[in-house]
């Protein structure tokens, strides 16, 4: 057995991709019109897609806010309402 050969067991065999394509067209009908695919995106998937497009988190600002919350110097209710109002306005809700 010669494993150093690159031409296969039966020697080199020509490849003719056009004949394969021709057989596929005959089998599946190349002239038939293609049906259009449709995709439906759920509201949840749309929201996730929008969230993934948001800018990256600023770690320094996040650390600062966490520290303010731990110290009790961050008015979370007022800030949360402002943030939610802005989000709802942006989304048209």
C-alpha positions as CSV (number, residue, x, y, z in Angstrom):
1,X,0.0,0.0,0.0
2,X,1.4,3.4,-1.0
3,X,0.0,6.1,1.2
4,X,2.2,8.8,-0.4
5,X,0.1,8.9,-3.6
6,X,-2.3,11.8,-4.1
7,X,-4.2,10.4,-7.1
8,X,-6.4,7.9,-5.2
9,X,-6.6,4.2,-5.5
10,X,-7.8,4.2,-9.1
11,X,-5.7,7.0,-10.3
12,X,-6.8,10.6,-10.9
13,X,-10.5,11.0,-11.8
14,X,-11.7,14.2,-13.5
15,X,-14.5,16.1,-11.7
16,X,-17.3,17.6,-13.7
17,X,-19.4,19.8,-11.5
18,X,-21.6,20.9,-14.5
19,X,-23.0,17.4,-14.9
20,X,-24.0,17.2,-11.2
21,X,-25.7,20.6,-11.4
22,X,-27.6,19.4,-14.5
23,X,-28.9,16.3,-12.7
24,X,-30.0,18.5,-9.8
25,X,-31.9,20.8,-12.1
26,X,-33.6,17.8,-13.7
27,X,-34.5,16.3,-10.4
28,X,-35.8,19.5,-8.7
29,X,-37.0,21.5,-11.7
30,X,-34.9,24.5,-12.3
31,X,-37.6,26.4,-14.0
32,X,-40.1,26.3,-11.1
33,X,-40.5,29.6,-9.3
34,X,-39.0,29.7,-5.8
35,X,-41.4,30.4,-3.0
36,X,-40.7,33.3,-0.8
37,X,-39.6,32.6,2.8
38,X,-41.2,34.6,5.5
39,X,-39.9,35.3,9.0
40,X,-41.9,36.6,12.0
41,X,-40.0,38.2,14.9
42,X,-41.6,38.1,18.3
43,X,-41.8,41.3,20.4
44,X,-39.4,39.7,22.9
45,X,-36.9,38.9,20.2
46,X,-37.2,42.5,18.8
47,X,-36.5,43.9,22.3
48,X,-33.5,41.7,22.7
49,X,-32.2,42.8,19.3
50,X,-32.5,46.4,20.4
51,X,-30.8,45.7,23.7
52,X,-27.9,44.1,21.9
53,X,-27.4,47.3,19.9
54,X,-27.1,49.5,23.0
55,X,-23.7,51.0,23.7
56,X,-21.3,49.1,26.0
57,X,-21.6,49.6,29.8
58,X,-19.4,52.3,31.3
59,X,-17.8,50.3,34.1
60,X,-16.6,53.4,35.9
61,X,-20.0,55.0,36.0
62,X,-21.6,51.7,37.1
63,X,-19.1,51.4,40.0
64,X,-19.9,55.0,41.0
65,X,-23.7,54.4,41.0
66,X,-23.3,51.1,43.0
67,X,-21.3,53.0,45.6
68,X,-23.9,55.8,45.8
69,X,-26.7,53.2,46.3
70,X,-24.7,51.4,49.0
71,X,-24.2,54.7,50.8
72,X,-27.9,55.5,50.5
73,X,-27.1,58.7,48.5
74,X,-28.8,57.6,45.3
75,X,-32.5,58.4,45.0
76,X,-33.4,55.1,43.2
77,X,-37.2,55.7,43.0
78,X,-36.9,59.1,41.2
79,X,-34.1,58.0,39.0
80,X,-35.9,54.8,38.1
81,X,-39.0,56.7,37.1
82,X,-37.0,59.1,34.9
83,X,-35.2,56.2,33.3
84,X,-38.5,54.3,32.6
85,X,-40.2,57.4,31.3
86,X,-37.3,58.0,28.9
87,X,-37.3,54.4,27.8
88,X,-41.1,54.3,27.2
89,X,-41.0,57.6,25.3
90,X,-38.2,56.3,23.1
91,X,-40.1,53.1,22.4
92,X,-43.3,55.0,21.7
93,X,-45.2,53.3,24.5
